[in-house]
Amino acid sequence: MRIVVTGTDTGIGKTVFSAGLTRLLDAAYWKPVQAGLDGETDTEAVRRLSGAAPERLVPETWRLSLPASPHLAAEHDRVRIDVDALNPPPLNRPLIIEGAGGLMVPLTRAVLYIDVFARWGAPVVLCARTALGTLNHTLLSLEALRRRAIPVIGVALIGAPHADNARTIADIGRVRVLGSLPHLDPLTPESLASAFAAGFAARDFSAFTSQA
């Protein structure tokens, strides 16, 4: 009952997407490693945007002060992330797990996030921009996931609609484009819920949440 939300890069919109998916599936949410504690954390943003009850927000395993790659943020705080302790908690509802940055982000000097995803074996949603550069980043990310036999639910596009990018990713990447989420201004729980309901269907995720 787990879905990993990752991205082709940092700043893609994974947290906003995770909030929408948490609400759509009435799921719990977990950010294993939070790097950067000034301002609103990702877990706090998901709670605000999804309306999830506090008990559906799993505490971060690692909270690091520096807004940087987890391995560097951990070194800054003079700790070392124990990747073997990063295990999704057993729950009786779907769990949305949000990574940090892209797939190859280091958790330590020796272990990448994608290595942990492969160990979990949970299906992945890959968030990608609709803008210029998305084809290369998305196709490379899909190749990396498949080389490690990580199941891919599909790609979620975030940004202004771009029909040819969506078609090209689907055709060349041999993947399902699950939908598109535009940038929202204002970004509120109501605007996110409306846009998410218009852009995505719960049934596209339900088969995976019943198996994972």
C-alpha positions in Angstrom: 0.0 0.0 0.0 2.9 2.3 -0.8 3.6 4.8 -3.6 6.9 6.6 -4.0 6.7 10.1 -5.5 10.0 11.2 -7.0 11.0 13.7 -9.7 13.3 14.4 -12.5 14.9 17.2 -10.6 14.5 19.5 -7.6 11.7 22.1 -7.6 9.5 20.0 -9.9 6.5 20.2 -7.7 6.7 16.8 -5.9 5.3 18.1 -2.6 2.3 19.8 -4.2 1.6 16.6 -6.2 2.1 14.5 -3.1 -0.4 16.6 -1.2 -3.0 16.2 -4.0 -2.4 12.4 -4.2 -2.6 12.1 -0.4 -6.0 13.7 -0.5 -7.2 11.9 -3.6 -6.4 8.5 -2.1 -7.2 9.3 1.5 -3.6 8.3 2.2 -0.9 8.8 4.8 2.2 10.7 3.9 5.9 10.2 4.8 9.0 12.3 3.9 11.8 10.1 5.1 14.5 12.8 5.1 13.7 16.6 5.4 16.7 18.7 4.6 16.1 22.4 5.5 14.0 23.4 8.5 13.6 27.1 8.0 10.0 28.0 7.0 7.4 25.4 6.1 8.7 21.8 5.8 7.3 19.4 3.1 5.3 17.5 5.7 3.7 20.8 6.9 2.9 21.8 3.4 1.3 18.5 2.7 -0.8 18.8 5.8 -1.9 22.3 4.9 -2.7 21.5 1.2 -4.2 18.0 1.7 -6.2 18.6 4.9 -4.8 15.3 6.2 -5.2 14.6 9.9 -2.0 14.8 12.0 -2.1 11.0 12.6 -1.8 10.5 8.8 1.5 12.3 8.7 4.4 10.0 9.5 7.2 11.9 11.2 10.4 12.3 9.2 13.1 9.8 10.1 15.8 12.5 9.6 15.3 16.2 10.1 18.4 18.1 8.9 18.9 21.9 9.2 20.7 22.7 5.9 18.6 22.9 2.7 20.9 20.8 0.6 21.4 17.2 -0.7 20.7 14.9 2.3 24.2 13.6 2.4 25.7 17.1 2.7 23.0 18.3 5.1 23.7 15.3 7.3 27.4 16.0 7.3 26.6 19.7 8.1 24.7 18.5 11.2 27.5 16.0 12.1 25.3 12.9 11.6 25.1 10.0 9.2 21.9 8.8 7.7 21.4 5.2 8.5 19.8 4.0 5.2 19.0 0.6 6.6 16.7 2.3 9.1 14.7 3.9 6.3 11.8 1.5 6.1 8.2 2.5 5.3 6.0 2.0 8.3 3.2 -0.6 8.1 -0.2 1.1 7.8 -3.7 0.1 7.0 -4.1 2.8 4.3 -2.1 3.8 1.3 1.2 5.6 2.1 2.6 8.3 -0.1 6.4 8.5 0.3 8.1 11.6 -1.1 11.8 11.5 -2.0 14.2 14.5 -2.2 15.2 16.1 -5.5 15.7 13.5 -8.2 16.5 9.8 -8.2 20.2 10.0 -8.0 20.3 12.3 -4.9 22.8 10.9 -2.4 21.7 9.9 1.1 25.3 9.1 2.0 28.5 9.2 0.1 27.8 5.6 -1.0 24.0 5.3 -1.2 21.6 7.1 -3.5 17.8 7.5 -3.1 17.2 5.2 -6.0 19.1 2.4 -4.2 16.6 2.7 -1.3 13.7 2.8 -3.7 14.9 -0.5 -5.3 15.2 -2.1 -1.9 11.6 -1.1 -1.0 10.2 -2.4 -4.3 7.3 0.1 -4.1 5.8 1.5 -7.3 6.9 5.0 -8.4 5.2 8.0 -9.8 7.7 10.2 -11.6 7.0 13.9 -11.6 8.3 15.9 -14.5 8.1 19.4 -15.8 6.3 20.1 -19.0 8.9 22.7 -20.0 12.0 22.6 -22.2 14.4 19.9 -21.1 11.8 17.5 -19.8 12.3 14.9 -22.5 15.9 14.2 -21.7 15.4 14.3 -17.9 12.3 12.1 -17.9 13.6 9.5 -20.3 16.9 9.2 -18.4 15.0 8.8 -15.1 12.7 6.1 -16.6 15.8 4.2 -17.8 17.4 4.4 -14.4 14.2 3.1 -12.7 13.9 0.2 -15.2 17.6 -0.8 -14.9 16.9 -1.4 -11.2 13.5 -3.2 -11.9 11.6 -0.5 -10.0 7.9 -0.6 -11.0 6.7 2.6 -12.6 3.0 3.6 -12.2 3.5 6.5 -14.7 4.6 10.1 -15.2 2.8 13.1 -13.7 3.4 16.3 -15.7 3.5 19.5 -13.8 3.3 22.9 -15.5 1.6 24.5 -18.5 0.1 21.9 -20.9 2.4 20.7 -23.7 0.7 18.0 -25.7 3.8 16.9 -27.7 6.0 16.5 -24.7 3.3 14.3 -23.1 3.0 12.2 -26.3 6.7 11.9 -26.7 7.3 10.8 -23.1 4.5 8.2 -23.4 5.7 6.8 -26.8 9.5 6.8 -26.3 9.4 6.2 -22.6 6.8 3.4 -23.0 5.0 4.7 -20.0 1.6 6.0 -19.0 1.2 9.7 -18.6 -1.1 9.9 -15.7 -2.2 13.5 -16.1 -1.1 17.0 -15.8 -1.1 19.5 -12.9 -0.8 23.2 -13.8 1.0 25.7 -11.6 -1.7 27.2 -9.4 -2.0 30.8 -8.3 -3.2 31.0 -5.7 -2.2 27.6 -4.4 -4.8 26.6 -1.8 -6.3 23.4 -0.6 -9.4 24.1 -2.7 -7.5 25.0 -5.9 -5.3 22.0 -5.6 -8.2 19.6 -5.0 -10.0 21.0 -8.0 -7.0 20.8 -10.3 -6.0 17.3 -9.1 -9.5 16.0 -9.6 -9.6 17.4 -13.1 -6.1 16.1 -14.0 -5.9 12.7 -12.3 -8.0 9.6 -11.6 -7.8 7.6 -8.4 -8.4 4.4 -10.4 -5.0 4.8 -12.1 -3.3 4.4 -8.7 -5.8 2.1 -6.9 -4.5 -1.2 -8.4 -1.0 -0.3 -7.2 -2.0 0.6 -3.7 -3.9 -2.7 -3.3 -0.7 -4.6 -4.3 2.1 -2.7 -2.8 
